[in-house]
Amino acid sequence: MSANLLHELLQLNDEEKLMLQQKKEVQKELYTSQEPFIVEGERFLNQNKMIMVRKHTRFVHFPKHRHNYIEVNYVFSGSLTQTVGNERMELKKGDLLFLNQHIEHELEACNEEDIIINFIIKPEFFTFIFSYLTTENLISNFLISSLFDQTKQGQFLYFAVSEIDSVQELIGKIIVEIMNPSMLSESTIKLYMGLLMVELIKNSDKVRYNQDLNKHYIIVESLKYIEEHFRHASLYELAEKLNQPHYTLSKEIKKATTYTFKELVQAKRLTIARDLLENTSLSISAIVEEVGYENISYFYRVFKSKYGYTPKKFRDQLSNN
């Protein structure tokens, strides 16, 4: 990212000048009209915008608060120490922290060289982005459901991605596009954010969660196994790999994803089958074998149940269009 942008971000804004001159506390009225302290996105977001960036105010302790939006903290330079839920953590340059609306966090005062970029994002923005990801990738489904927990539990996803160049490059492009908007910025930002989520999913081994870390590790490893071994995936083989009783693993997968192991395998097989029908000239019998089904009539039945057409009719529809 450009030195010019860093120079610009290092300049004191009015709130920071006030903190240095008078050593005041955070002025809550700038952020909310509510009690308890819930930062209101409407204070910063234009009504027609779904995403913006804002430099975090340095030199002041930011007390416990939540947001009515999804926040992403990005460490542009320096570091950031905060307590999220009950966990104290230090983010270093290049790290990302996703916070949903239900989690409380408290930030220690940043020094002059600590430049933190806060992405303020309406949930519907991610809904748009993820509509292109969730049906294709089991890991993205799981990460997203963690962030958009319908039980209104506080959730965070911490990505230690400072060494991942592709991630850093995309974040830089998003920041520049938001700070220096053009006519096509909204479409460009959506594109970059979609690509960013793909890169983060690719690096899901770099993610930490606020729930039971071992359980989350087991679920992500299970989903990776299905992604890679869907043709001959076996719950018993997976359980052995993860050193888990198969019945416990089955229950945890169902609890975390709302789907059984068998349903996840089937969803992956059908997605691949659909792609092969769309993009290759392989015969249907060859596709059935390729995705791991042994019974062609069973494949026809589950494919039609999911997509509304038999595989043959599905391919014919494509040809007609």
Backbone bond lengths (Angstrom), bond angles and torsions (degrees), N, CA, C in turn:
res aa  C-N    CA-C-N  psi(-1)  N-CA   C-N-CA  omega(-1)  CA-C   N-CA-C  phi
1 M - - - 1.446 - - 1.515 108.87 -
2 S 1.302 116.35 151.68 1.452 119.99 -168.35 1.519 111.83 -71.39
3 A 1.371 114.17 147.60 1.461 120.25 176.00 1.518 110.38 -65.47
4 N 1.337 116.38 -28.95 1.464 120.15 179.18 1.519 111.23 -62.56
5 L 1.339 116.37 -40.50 1.458 120.18 179.97 1.520 110.31 -66.64
6 L 1.329 117.31 -42.42 1.460 120.63 177.67 1.527 109.98 -60.78
7 H 1.335 116.73 -44.26 1.464 121.15 178.41 1.525 110.48 -58.34
8 E 1.312 116.15 -43.31 1.466 121.32 179.51 1.531 110.89 -63.28
9 L 1.322 117.31 -43.16 1.458 121.16 -176.86 1.530 112.38 -72.53
10 L 1.323 117.11 -24.75 1.465 120.72 178.76 1.529 112.69 -73.09
11 Q 1.326 116.82 -18.24 1.465 120.14 179.68 1.525 110.03 -65.55
12 L 1.335 116.28 143.74 1.456 120.97 -179.46 1.519 110.69 -74.16
13 N 1.333 117.19 133.06 1.462 119.27 170.50 1.528 108.65 -91.36
14 D 1.326 117.20 178.03 1.472 120.67 -173.62 1.523 111.93 -62.17
15 E 1.325 116.24 -40.11 1.468 119.49 -178.62 1.525 110.83 -66.58
16 E 1.329 116.68 -39.30 1.466 120.43 178.93 1.526 111.10 -66.92
17 K 1.312 117.21 -38.88 1.474 120.68 177.19 1.520 110.29 -60.50
18 L 1.326 115.88 -41.08 1.461 121.01 179.25 1.521 110.81 -63.55
19 M 1.337 116.57 -41.63 1.467 120.63 179.69 1.532 110.90 -62.26
20 L 1.329 116.73 -41.77 1.462 121.05 -178.20 1.527 111.82 -71.06
21 Q 1.318 115.90 -36.19 1.465 120.01 -176.43 1.524 112.39 -78.20
22 Q 1.342 116.77 -41.84 1.461 119.84 -170.86 1.525 113.81 -117.76
23 K 1.325 117.20 -1.70 1.467 121.76 179.48 1.532 111.81 51.45
24 K 1.322 116.74 42.25 1.458 121.21 -178.09 1.526 111.27 -79.75
25 E 1.319 114.97 164.14 1.454 120.92 171.65 1.526 108.85 -81.56
26 V 1.337 115.02 169.72 1.454 120.13 175.96 1.526 109.49 -56.52
27 Q 1.316 116.09 133.05 1.466 120.55 177.60 1.532 108.56 -84.44
28 K 1.310 116.13 95.74 1.464 120.96 -173.56 1.519 112.59 -58.47
29 E 1.332 116.62 -31.08 1.468 119.38 -177.40 1.526 112.08 -65.08
30 L 1.338 117.33 -18.76 1.464 120.01 175.44 1.524 111.60 -73.13
31 Y 1.335 116.23 -21.09 1.451 120.97 -171.13 1.525 114.19 -112.09
32 T 1.332 116.69 -25.50 1.464 117.99 -173.24 1.518 111.92 -158.85
33 S 1.313 115.04 158.63 1.464 121.56 169.84 1.517 109.21 -113.40
34 Q 1.332 115.68 8.65 1.464 120.85 -172.52 1.523 111.89 -105.62
35 E 1.291 114.41 157.92 1.451 123.40 171.72 1.525 106.44 -135.23
36 P 1.329 122.79 121.85 1.455 126.71 5.98 1.526 113.61 -67.13
37 F 1.320 115.38 179.97 1.460 122.87 -170.98 1.530 109.84 -73.67
38 I 1.323 116.19 100.71 1.471 122.04 175.71 1.524 107.58 -121.70
39 V 1.323 116.83 110.35 1.469 121.14 -178.62 1.528 109.18 -66.77
40 E 1.314 115.36 131.59 1.462 121.51 -174.95 1.526 110.47 -99.70
41 G 1.323 115.82 119.94 1.458 120.42 -179.08 1.518 113.17 -60.94
42 E 1.338 116.13 -27.11 1.466 120.16 -178.39 1.526 111.77 -61.99
43 R 1.347 116.67 -21.02 1.466 120.41 179.14 1.528 111.67 -68.46
44 F 1.323 116.82 -21.72 1.461 120.71 -173.89 1.520 113.32 -121.38
45 L 1.342 116.17 -29.40 1.459 120.69 -174.28 1.517 111.51 -92.56
46 N 1.320 116.08 128.05 1.450 120.74 169.30 1.524 108.80 -60.20
47 Q 1.310 117.08 144.78 1.466 120.94 -175.02 1.526 112.64 -54.97
48 N 1.329 117.30 -32.33 1.465 121.09 -176.41 1.526 113.16 -92.82
49 K 1.330 117.20 -0.23 1.458 120.74 -178.40 1.516 110.52 -102.65
50 M 1.305 116.46 147.45 1.462 120.72 179.09 1.522 112.20 -108.72
51 I 1.348 117.36 -11.34 1.459 120.26 -176.98 1.522 109.48 -150.74
52 M 1.327 116.12 141.79 1.460 120.96 172.40 1.525 108.10 -151.80
53 V 1.332 116.03 167.81 1.458 120.02 174.36 1.521 108.83 -119.68
54 R 1.311 114.55 150.06 1.462 121.07 -179.48 1.520 107.87 -145.74
55 K 1.321 116.31 134.01 1.466 119.33 177.03 1.524 109.49 -72.31
56 H 1.318 115.95 131.46 1.466 120.77 177.53 1.532 109.23 -67.71
57 T 1.329 116.01 136.60 1.456 121.61 -179.51 1.522 110.78 -70.15
58 R 1.327 115.22 123.56 1.477 120.92 -178.75 1.538 111.03 -85.07
59 F 1.326 115.08 173.02 1.463 124.83 169.35 1.533 114.32 70.88
60 V 1.311 118.28 12.05 1.459 119.54 -178.86 1.525 110.05 -144.44
61 H 1.329 114.85 139.16 1.455 120.78 174.12 1.523 108.36 -70.75
62 F 1.352 116.50 130.63 1.457 120.48 -179.17 1.522 107.23 -104.48
63 P 1.343 118.34 112.49 1.475 121.26 -172.62 1.529 112.83 -67.27
64 K 1.318 115.22 172.00 1.466 121.35 -179.38 1.529 110.68 -54.28
65 H 1.329 114.40 133.03 1.465 119.42 179.70 1.520 109.49 -159.68
66 R 1.316 114.99 165.62 1.459 122.12 169.95 1.527 107.52 -123.27
67 H 1.354 116.61 -177.28 1.461 121.20 178.64 1.526 108.76 -131.03
68 N 1.310 116.73 160.41 1.470 118.97 171.13 1.529 110.09 -100.03
69 Y 1.311 116.39 23.92 1.457 123.93 179.01 1.526 108.02 -145.98
70 I 1.303 116.42 175.33 1.469 120.35 173.90 1.520 108.06 -91.18
71 E 1.321 115.23 129.00 1.467 119.97 -179.54 1.519 109.65 -111.54
72 V 1.321 115.07 141.40 1.463 121.18 172.73 1.520 107.22 -122.50
73 N 1.340 116.36 119.06 1.461 121.12 173.73 1.524 108.77 -90.44
74 Y 1.332 116.02 129.93 1.464 120.72 176.69 1.520 108.26 -126.89
75 V 1.326 116.52 126.71 1.460 120.98 -179.51 1.529 108.69 -87.22
76 F 1.332 114.59 103.15 1.463 120.95 -178.56 1.532 110.55 -74.31
77 S 1.337 115.72 -41.35 1.467 121.08 173.45 1.519 108.86 -154.13
78 G 1.326 116.48 159.32 1.452 120.55 -178.34 1.513 111.98 74.37
79 S 1.328 116.29 -136.17 1.465 120.99 -178.23 1.523 109.16 -152.38
80 L 1.325 115.74 171.31 1.465 122.08 179.42 1.521 108.19 -142.43
81 T 1.344 115.69 124.16 1.453 120.51 176.56 1.516 108.65 -110.41
82 Q 1.321 115.33 129.02 1.462 119.14 -179.28 1.519 109.67 -151.17
83 T 1.324 114.41 163.33 1.459 121.25 173.59 1.516 107.44 -110.28
84 V 1.328 115.73 119.38 1.461 121.96 -178.22 1.519 107.23 -112.75
85 G 1.346 115.56 118.30 1.457 117.94 -170.27 1.521 107.42 63.38
86 N 1.323 116.11 -117.94 1.473 120.35 176.91 1.522 112.28 -111.21
87 E 1.329 116.43 11.68 1.467 120.29 -173.79 1.525 111.46 -110.62
88 R 1.324 116.02 122.78 1.459 120.92 176.73 1.521 108.60 -87.04
89 M 1.314 116.86 131.97 1.454 119.50 -177.69 1.520 110.36 -143.95
90 E 1.322 114.57 152.19 1.463 120.79 175.71 1.518 108.93 -116.50
91 L 1.323 115.78 120.82 1.458 121.10 176.20 1.520 108.05 -94.07
92 K 1.330 116.07 136.52 1.462 118.85 177.74 1.528 109.66 -105.09
93 K 1.301 115.10 173.33 1.463 121.25 -177.29 1.527 110.57 -50.89
94 G 1.352 115.70 128.19 1.461 121.15 177.58 1.507 114.79 94.75
95 D 1.345 117.95 -9.38 1.466 120.53 -178.93 1.530 111.02 -80.85
96 L 1.337 114.64 155.60 1.466 122.73 -179.77 1.521 109.89 -125.32
97 L 1.325 115.90 139.21 1.460 120.52 175.26 1.518 108.91 -131.51
98 F 1.352 116.53 116.78 1.462 122.41 176.12 1.528 108.06 -93.26
99 L 1.341 116.97 131.00 1.458 122.42 179.89 1.525 109.08 -125.27
100 N 1.334 117.28 127.84 1.459 117.18 176.40 1.522 110.17 -83.57
101 Q 1.349 116.28 179.93 1.459 120.39 -172.19 1.524 113.00 -71.39
102 H 1.319 117.59 -13.27 1.460 120.39 -168.55 1.526 113.34 -103.72
103 I 1.336 117.82 -1.11 1.462 118.94 -177.60 1.524 110.55 -102.80
104 E 1.314 114.36 142.69 1.458 121.71 -179.26 1.523 108.65 -96.95
105 H 1.338 116.75 140.32 1.465 118.41 173.09 1.519 110.23 -144.04
106 E 1.328 114.07 160.81 1.464 122.83 -174.98 1.520 107.28 -138.26
107 L 1.326 117.47 127.67 1.465 121.39 -172.61 1.521 111.51 -111.82
108 E 1.336 115.33 132.54 1.456 120.22 174.67 1.522 109.61 -74.99
109 A 1.323 116.28 155.43 1.466 120.81 -177.30 1.526 110.78 -60.74
110 C 1.317 115.55 134.84 1.467 121.36 177.56 1.522 110.18 -88.83
111 N 1.325 115.73 148.23 1.457 121.30 174.71 1.522 110.08 -84.91
112 E 1.324 116.03 177.13 1.465 120.95 -175.26 1.521 112.18 -58.19
113 E 1.339 117.62 -39.31 1.466 120.64 -174.91 1.537 112.78 -83.29
114 D 1.337 116.94 -4.52 1.469 121.08 -179.01 1.528 109.91 -88.84
115 I 1.318 115.63 100.86 1.461 120.88 -179.76 1.526 108.61 -105.87
116 I 1.317 115.08 112.36 1.458 121.19 -178.57 1.522 108.02 -112.31
117 I 1.325 116.12 128.48 1.462 121.59 176.50 1.521 108.01 -101.02
118 N 1.321 116.13 123.83 1.462 121.38 175.36 1.521 109.48 -100.45
119 F 1.325 116.10 120.17 1.462 121.11 171.30 1.523 107.07 -87.12
120 I 1.321 116.82 124.78 1.459 122.63 177.31 1.528 106.31 -106.20
121 I 1.339 116.20 114.95 1.460 119.91 -167.89 1.528 110.58 -132.17
122 K 1.314 115.82 126.16 1.466 119.93 173.53 1.529 108.75 -69.33
123 P 1.323 118.09 139.46 1.478 120.48 -178.63 1.518 113.23 -54.21
124 E 1.336 117.76 -35.01 1.469 119.29 -178.24 1.520 112.75 -65.04
125 F 1.341 117.43 -21.06 1.467 119.94 175.81 1.526 109.71 -64.57
126 F 1.335 116.76 -46.19 1.454 120.62 178.06 1.522 111.42 -66.94
127 T 1.332 116.30 -34.27 1.467 119.50 177.45 1.522 109.87 -58.05
128 F 1.334 116.31 -42.04 1.472 121.11 177.37 1.524 110.61 -63.94
129 I 1.330 116.17 -49.11 1.468 120.50 -177.87 1.522 110.80 -60.67
130 F 1.340 116.50 -46.71 1.451 120.15 -172.95 1.517 113.28 -74.96
131 S 1.338 116.39 -14.98 1.465 118.33 177.56 1.526 110.72 -62.11
132 Y 1.334 116.81 -20.21 1.460 120.95 178.71 1.525 112.60 -93.79
133 L 1.344 116.06 -5.86 1.454 118.82 -173.88 1.523 113.59 -116.08
134 T 1.320 117.16 -37.76 1.457 119.44 -164.12 1.521 114.21 -67.48
135 T 1.325 118.67 -30.31 1.464 118.50 -177.27 1.525 111.58 -78.86
136 E 1.317 117.07 -11.77 1.461 119.43 -173.05 1.525 113.58 -104.33
137 N 1.330 117.59 -24.64 1.451 119.07 -170.61 1.518 110.53 -132.18
138 L 1.322 117.13 120.43 1.451 121.50 -175.92 1.516 111.82 -65.98
139 I 1.333 116.53 -35.58 1.467 119.92 -178.53 1.521 110.11 -68.23
140 S 1.333 117.10 -41.10 1.463 119.52 178.10 1.524 110.29 -62.70
141 N 1.325 116.62 -39.22 1.470 119.95 176.41 1.520 110.75 -55.09
142 F 1.325 115.23 -46.00 1.454 119.85 -175.64 1.527 111.19 -68.96
143 L 1.338 116.85 -44.94 1.464 120.06 179.40 1.522 110.92 -60.73
144 I 1.318 115.47 -41.18 1.460 120.12 -177.10 1.523 110.68 -69.13
145 S 1.329 116.68 -41.90 1.462 118.67 179.80 1.523 110.10 -65.19
146 S 1.339 117.19 -29.53 1.460 120.59 175.56 1.523 110.12 -64.07
147 L 1.325 115.55 -42.54 1.464 120.19 -177.15 1.518 111.76 -73.82
148 F 1.334 116.82 -39.03 1.460 121.39 -178.07 1.518 110.71 -103.00
149 D 1.318 115.99 52.99 1.463 121.26 -177.82 1.524 110.29 -62.76
150 Q 1.324 116.50 119.09 1.462 120.95 -177.17 1.533 112.48 -74.28
151 T 1.327 117.73 -10.04 1.460 119.86 178.37 1.518 111.55 -84.71
152 K 1.329 116.60 1.89 1.466 123.13 179.87 1.522 111.85 63.72
153 Q 1.322 116.10 32.78 1.454 120.30 173.57 1.520 109.22 -86.93
154 G 1.342 114.78 147.14 1.457 118.86 176.47 1.513 110.95 -68.26
155 Q 1.331 115.99 129.45 1.464 120.71 -178.03 1.526 109.93 -134.12
156 F 1.316 115.73 144.67 1.457 119.00 167.77 1.521 110.12 -136.90
157 L 1.320 115.46 155.39 1.462 123.18 172.00 1.524 106.73 -126.74
158 Y 1.313 116.10 119.74 1.469 121.40 -177.99 1.526 108.92 -109.31
159 F 1.328 116.27 115.01 1.457 121.71 -179.27 1.529 110.03 -103.99
160 A 1.331 116.48 111.33 1.464 121.46 176.88 1.528 108.08 -86.48
161 V 1.332 116.07 80.99 1.468 121.64 -169.43 1.531 112.22 -119.10
162 S 1.328 116.34 26.46 1.463 119.08 -176.70 1.527 112.63 -62.17
163 E 1.337 116.91 -25.08 1.468 120.57 -177.65 1.527 112.97 -95.63
164 I 1.324 117.69 0.98 1.470 120.91 -177.21 1.529 108.85 -94.39
165 D 1.327 116.31 101.38 1.468 121.35 -173.27 1.525 112.83 -59.73
166 S 1.333 117.01 -39.86 1.467 119.81 -177.44 1.524 111.11 -62.59
167 V 1.331 116.64 -37.56 1.466 121.40 178.53 1.525 110.15 -68.13
168 Q 1.331 115.98 -46.44 1.469 120.13 -177.87 1.530 111.42 -63.08
169 E 1.312 116.47 -38.87 1.467 120.60 -179.82 1.532 110.83 -64.46
170 L 1.326 116.71 -42.83 1.466 120.22 -179.38 1.528 111.76 -67.33
171 I 1.334 116.94 -40.87 1.466 119.71 178.24 1.520 110.20 -61.70
172 G 1.327 115.99 -42.23 1.459 120.04 178.27 1.520 111.95 -59.66
173 K 1.319 116.44 -42.30 1.464 120.74 179.57 1.527 111.18 -64.89
174 I 1.339 116.40 -39.92 1.467 120.43 179.84 1.529 110.30 -64.15
175 I 1.333 116.48 -45.38 1.462 120.81 -179.41 1.521 110.84 -60.39
176 V 1.320 116.04 -47.99 1.466 120.17 -179.25 1.519 110.83 -62.18
177 E 1.331 116.82 -41.38 1.470 121.16 -177.90 1.526 111.34 -65.35
178 I 1.336 116.56 -37.76 1.468 119.88 179.59 1.532 110.85 -73.42
179 M 1.343 116.11 -38.98 1.465 119.43 -177.16 1.525 112.81 -76.53
180 N 1.335 116.14 -25.78 1.465 120.36 -179.75 1.522 109.25 -128.74
181 P 1.339 116.73 70.95 1.473 120.38 -171.25 1.521 113.65 -68.92
182 S 1.335 114.57 149.35 1.460 122.25 174.01 1.534 107.36 -127.40
183 M 1.322 116.11 -176.53 1.459 120.33 -176.86 1.530 111.95 -60.43
184 L 1.326 117.13 -33.87 1.469 121.30 -175.64 1.520 112.94 -100.29
185 S 1.335 117.33 11.59 1.465 120.14 -173.96 1.519 113.59 -59.93
186 E 1.331 117.70 -41.56 1.462 119.68 -176.02 1.526 110.85 -60.80
187 S 1.328 116.97 -45.65 1.472 120.62 178.44 1.523 110.63 -66.79
188 T 1.321 116.06 -39.00 1.470 120.67 -178.94 1.519 110.69 -64.70
189 I 1.334 116.72 -42.44 1.466 121.22 -179.07 1.525 110.12 -63.67
190 K 1.321 117.06 -42.25 1.470 120.61 177.93 1.531 110.44 -60.76
191 L 1.320 116.15 -42.32 1.459 120.47 178.78 1.524 110.92 -62.51
192 Y 1.337 116.19 -49.35 1.466 120.29 -179.70 1.528 111.18 -62.37
193 M 1.343 117.16 -40.89 1.455 119.92 -178.44 1.528 110.63 -66.79
194 G 1.319 116.76 -37.91 1.461 119.97 175.34 1.516 111.54 -61.57
195 L 1.345 115.73 -44.49 1.469 120.29 177.87 1.526 111.09 -64.48
196 L 1.340 115.92 -37.31 1.465 119.61 178.50 1.524 110.58 -62.09
197 M 1.346 117.11 -43.95 1.456 119.52 -179.57 1.522 111.00 -63.43
198 V 1.344 116.60 -37.65 1.470 120.23 176.88 1.531 109.84 -60.61
199 E 1.332 116.57 -44.89 1.472 120.58 -179.54 1.530 111.02 -65.39
200 L 1.322 117.36 -38.40 1.464 119.90 178.70 1.526 110.75 -66.83
201 I 1.328 116.02 -38.42 1.471 119.96 177.85 1.533 110.29 -64.53
202 K 1.333 115.79 -39.98 1.473 119.87 176.64 1.525 111.17 -59.56
203 N 1.335 115.52 -29.83 1.466 120.60 -177.48 1.525 110.89 -108.23
204 S 1.336 115.51 39.63 1.466 119.87 -177.25 1.527 112.15 -65.05
205 D 1.342 117.29 -15.27 1.462 119.44 175.75 1.529 111.54 -71.54
206 K 1.335 116.98 -12.20 1.467 121.20 -179.83 1.521 112.28 -94.71
207 V 1.329 117.56 5.73 1.468 120.48 -174.31 1.523 111.41 -97.15
208 R 1.347 114.70 144.31 1.463 121.75 172.21 1.514 108.50 -122.30
209 Y 1.341 114.85 153.35 1.454 121.64 -176.26 1.513 109.20 -125.90
210 N 1.335 115.51 164.02 1.453 118.82 177.58 1.519 112.90 -93.01
211 Q 1.323 117.83 -3.49 1.456 119.45 175.71 1.533 108.93 -92.67
212 D 1.319 115.30 -172.54 1.460 120.54 -179.67 1.528 110.16 -53.00
213 L 1.331 116.21 109.89 1.468 120.45 -173.13 1.516 112.53 -62.05
214 N 1.321 116.42 -37.76 1.458 119.12 -178.72 1.524 111.09 -65.58
215 K 1.342 116.53 -40.52 1.460 119.66 178.83 1.518 110.97 -64.42
216 H 1.319 116.53 -41.56 1.458 119.46 179.24 1.528 111.37 -65.42
217 Y 1.331 115.76 -39.00 1.462 119.63 176.56 1.524 109.74 -59.77
218 I 1.323 116.36 -44.82 1.468 120.87 -178.59 1.527 110.75 -62.49
219 I 1.332 117.51 -42.30 1.462 120.27 -178.88 1.529 110.75 -66.43
220 V 1.337 116.87 -46.42 1.471 119.47 -179.91 1.521 110.47 -62.16
221 E 1.327 117.35 -41.37 1.461 120.30 178.36 1.528 111.18 -65.10
222 S 1.322 116.66 -35.92 1.464 120.65 177.24 1.518 111.01 -64.46
223 L 1.330 116.25 -42.56 1.467 120.47 -179.80 1.533 111.07 -68.44
224 K 1.326 115.76 -37.95 1.470 118.99 175.62 1.533 109.97 -61.79
225 Y 1.323 116.24 -42.30 1.465 121.03 179.39 1.524 110.24 -59.02
226 I 1.338 117.04 -45.50 1.470 120.67 -179.89 1.527 110.54 -64.38
227 E 1.339 116.61 -42.31 1.473 120.49 178.33 1.532 111.14 -57.73
228 E 1.320 116.57 -39.44 1.464 121.17 -173.47 1.533 113.56 -90.66
229 H 1.334 117.10 -27.76 1.471 120.16 -171.57 1.527 112.42 -125.24
230 F 1.333 117.26 28.13 1.468 120.64 -174.39 1.529 113.31 -58.55
231 R 1.340 117.56 -28.07 1.470 119.80 -177.65 1.525 111.54 -61.75
232 H 1.324 116.07 -41.66 1.462 119.73 -175.36 1.527 110.92 -129.91
233 A 1.334 116.88 30.26 1.464 120.83 -175.95 1.522 111.68 -61.66
234 S 1.326 115.18 137.17 1.467 121.14 -179.51 1.522 108.48 -134.19
235 L 1.312 115.99 128.21 1.461 120.49 177.59 1.523 110.79 -59.92
236 Y 1.322 116.80 -37.48 1.465 120.75 -178.73 1.522 110.96 -67.65
237 E 1.343 116.39 -41.44 1.463 119.78 177.59 1.528 110.55 -63.79
238 L 1.334 116.38 -43.71 1.459 120.66 179.32 1.523 111.04 -62.83
239 A 1.316 116.51 -44.71 1.464 120.97 179.58 1.525 111.01 -58.52
240 E 1.335 115.46 -39.45 1.466 119.73 178.35 1.524 111.01 -66.25
241 K 1.345 116.68 -42.07 1.468 120.96 178.74 1.531 111.54 -60.42
242 L 1.339 115.37 -38.72 1.465 120.36 -176.03 1.526 113.03 -93.40
243 N 1.341 115.21 1.08 1.470 120.56 179.64 1.522 111.33 56.88
244 Q 1.339 114.90 46.97 1.464 122.28 -179.47 1.525 109.41 -125.79
245 P 1.322 117.99 145.97 1.477 119.21 170.01 1.533 108.94 -62.50
246 H 1.316 117.85 137.49 1.461 119.98 -173.65 1.528 112.00 -62.99
247 Y 1.336 117.05 -34.51 1.471 119.24 -178.67 1.543 110.97 -70.94
248 T 1.345 116.89 -34.83 1.480 120.43 176.04 1.522 110.54 -67.92
249 L 1.338 115.36 -43.93 1.463 119.88 179.61 1.523 110.47 -61.92
250 S 1.325 116.63 -43.29 1.462 121.23 179.26 1.525 110.81 -58.57
251 K 1.325 116.01 -43.41 1.463 121.13 -178.67 1.538 111.18 -66.73
252 E 1.335 116.71 -40.76 1.463 120.57 -179.17 1.532 111.57 -67.67
253 I 1.326 116.41 -39.50 1.468 120.14 177.72 1.522 110.33 -62.15
254 K 1.325 116.38 -45.21 1.462 121.21 179.72 1.528 110.89 -63.08
255 K 1.316 116.84 -42.02 1.464 122.01 -178.22 1.532 111.00 -65.68
256 A 1.337 116.76 -41.01 1.463 120.98 -175.03 1.517 113.39 -79.25
257 T 1.339 117.11 -33.26 1.470 119.93 -172.52 1.522 113.70 -112.64
258 T 1.326 116.81 -12.28 1.478 125.65 -173.16 1.535 112.57 70.29
259 Y 1.331 117.92 6.29 1.469 122.29 177.97 1.524 109.80 -122.24
260 T 1.332 116.30 151.29 1.456 120.04 174.13 1.531 109.15 -77.97
261 F 1.335 115.32 164.83 1.461 120.49 176.18 1.523 110.07 -56.08
262 K 1.328 116.58 -45.33 1.465 121.26 -178.54 1.528 111.19 -61.87
263 E 1.335 116.82 -41.78 1.469 120.32 179.95 1.526 111.52 -65.44
264 L 1.322 117.56 -37.93 1.466 120.94 178.21 1.530 111.19 -66.30
265 V 1.326 116.37 -42.34 1.470 120.31 177.44 1.520 110.22 -61.98
266 Q 1.322 116.14 -45.01 1.462 120.27 -179.12 1.527 111.21 -63.25
267 A 1.334 117.14 -41.74 1.467 120.76 179.26 1.529 110.60 -60.94
268 K 1.324 116.28 -41.34 1.462 120.13 179.23 1.524 110.90 -66.45
269 R 1.325 117.32 -44.50 1.470 121.34 179.57 1.537 111.22 -60.44
270 L 1.321 116.19 -42.86 1.464 119.94 -178.41 1.527 111.78 -68.91
271 T 1.316 116.73 -35.95 1.471 119.93 176.84 1.524 110.48 -62.72
272 I 1.326 116.28 -44.32 1.465 120.43 178.84 1.530 110.09 -65.99
273 A 1.319 116.84 -42.33 1.468 120.68 179.07 1.523 110.86 -59.76
274 R 1.323 116.34 -44.56 1.467 119.97 178.49 1.524 111.09 -60.21
275 D 1.328 116.89 -43.30 1.467 120.48 179.24 1.531 111.41 -62.71
276 L 1.323 116.32 -39.45 1.469 120.09 179.11 1.530 111.07 -67.91
277 L 1.321 116.66 -36.97 1.474 120.06 176.58 1.525 110.95 -65.19
278 E 1.312 115.61 -37.12 1.471 120.67 -177.27 1.523 112.25 -76.50
279 N 1.330 117.01 -37.53 1.466 120.12 -165.00 1.514 115.59 -116.66
280 T 1.339 118.01 1.08 1.461 119.65 178.24 1.530 109.44 -134.21
281 S 1.307 115.23 170.39 1.473 120.48 176.06 1.531 110.71 -105.47
282 L 1.309 117.27 16.19 1.462 120.82 177.85 1.525 110.32 -57.54
283 S 1.313 116.51 143.42 1.458 120.00 176.14 1.525 109.08 -67.51
284 I 1.320 116.03 157.58 1.464 120.05 -178.86 1.532 110.49 -62.85
285 S 1.313 116.94 -38.55 1.470 119.14 178.89 1.527 111.02 -63.73
286 A 1.339 116.43 -36.96 1.469 120.08 177.90 1.532 110.71 -67.57
287 I 1.336 116.11 -37.78 1.464 120.50 178.55 1.527 110.60 -65.90
288 V 1.323 115.90 -41.61 1.467 120.61 178.25 1.526 109.81 -56.73
289 E 1.308 116.00 -45.54 1.469 120.93 178.94 1.526 111.08 -66.88
290 E 1.335 116.35 -40.25 1.466 122.04 -177.18 1.523 111.97 -61.50
291 V 1.334 117.53 -37.69 1.464 119.56 -176.75 1.533 112.91 -92.53
292 G 1.327 117.14 -0.75 1.457 118.87 170.13 1.514 116.97 103.23
293 Y 1.343 117.35 6.83 1.465 119.11 177.08 1.523 109.97 -88.23
294 E 1.314 116.17 144.39 1.463 121.33 178.29 1.527 111.55 -104.12
295 N 1.308 116.49 -23.70 1.465 121.93 -176.17 1.527 108.83 -109.46
296 I 1.344 117.57 109.25 1.461 121.03 -174.86 1.527 112.03 -67.67
297 S 1.320 117.85 -34.57 1.469 119.75 -179.82 1.536 110.21 -68.37
298 Y 1.339 116.37 -36.55 1.470 119.88 176.20 1.520 109.86 -65.10
299 F 1.333 117.42 -42.04 1.462 121.34 177.33 1.535 110.46 -59.12
300 Y 1.321 117.12 -45.40 1.471 120.72 178.27 1.539 110.31 -56.80
301 R 1.323 115.62 -43.03 1.461 120.26 -175.68 1.540 111.62 -66.42
302 V 1.342 116.96 -46.22 1.474 118.86 -177.10 1.527 110.81 -73.95
303 F 1.332 117.50 -32.51 1.462 120.48 177.98 1.528 109.86 -64.61
304 K 1.335 116.41 -45.94 1.467 119.87 -179.82 1.525 110.98 -65.33
305 S 1.312 117.09 -35.36 1.459 121.28 179.00 1.533 111.02 -63.10
306 K 1.339 116.35 -36.16 1.465 120.22 -177.72 1.521 112.42 -83.63
307 Y 1.333 117.58 -43.01 1.465 120.40 -170.86 1.533 114.45 -108.24
308 G 1.320 117.38 -6.37 1.460 119.52 176.15 1.513 114.77 85.87
309 Y 1.319 118.31 -5.65 1.466 123.39 179.18 1.514 108.79 -133.35
310 T 1.321 116.47 154.04 1.462 119.09 167.60 1.527 107.25 -69.02
311 P 1.343 118.85 160.06 1.460 120.09 178.15 1.533 112.82 -54.80
312 K 1.340 117.76 -40.68 1.465 120.81 179.95 1.520 111.03 -64.42
313 K 1.330 115.76 -46.11 1.470 120.16 -179.51 1.534 110.18 -64.60
314 F 1.334 116.59 -37.88 1.461 122.15 178.40 1.527 110.12 -59.47
315 R 1.329 116.24 -46.41 1.476 120.19 179.92 1.532 110.85 -69.53
316 D 1.324 117.47 -36.98 1.458 120.45 177.61 1.528 110.67 -62.99
317 Q 1.306 116.74 -40.63 1.470 121.38 178.89 1.525 110.61 -60.25
318 L 1.343 115.29 -41.32 1.469 120.14 177.99 1.515 111.24 -61.90
319 S 1.323 115.90 -43.22 1.476 121.19 -179.65 1.532 110.42 -63.56
320 N 1.326 116.20 -42.28 1.464 120.73 -179.13 1.529 112.37 -65.55
321 N 1.332 114.63 -32.77 1.465 118.79 -179.39 1.524 112.83 -79.98
